[in-house]
Amino acid sequence: MVNSYIPVSNKIILQANGVYITPATLRKWHHLGIHANLFLKITNKLMIDLTEWAKIVEVARQRREEKITRLQKLGIVKGCDIHE
């Protein structure tokens, strides 16, 4: 089984795994309950579940594509490649 949990405290590991949000912001999200299913606390260490992170990113991509499609239909955005 692949380790899908990484510590919030290590910015280098976060960035190596495609999480470009600062540890402080992630800690604040955890405190406020934002994306609660993203976090797991193991032996007093706050961890991120990369599987859940991938789901959040995929939802954001889908929303972006839908928004661009709507804007293209309205003629506001022309020739935008959504797969860049």
C-alpha positions, 0 to 999 in steps of 0.5 A: 500500500502506498503511503497516502499521508504526508505531514502538514509541517514539511513544506518541501514534502507538500510541494513535492506532492503537488500541494502548493498551500502553506502549512499555516493555511492548512493548519487554519483549514484544519482548525476551521473545519474546512475540507475536514476529510482532508486531515488526519491527526496521527501521534499529535502530527497533522497529516494530509490525505493525498487521496482526498487532496486529489479529489479536491483538485479534480473537483476544482478542475471540473468547475474551472472547465464548466466555467470556461465552457459557460463563458465561451458560450456567452462569447466572453472567452474565445479560443481558451484551451482548458487543458493547459 
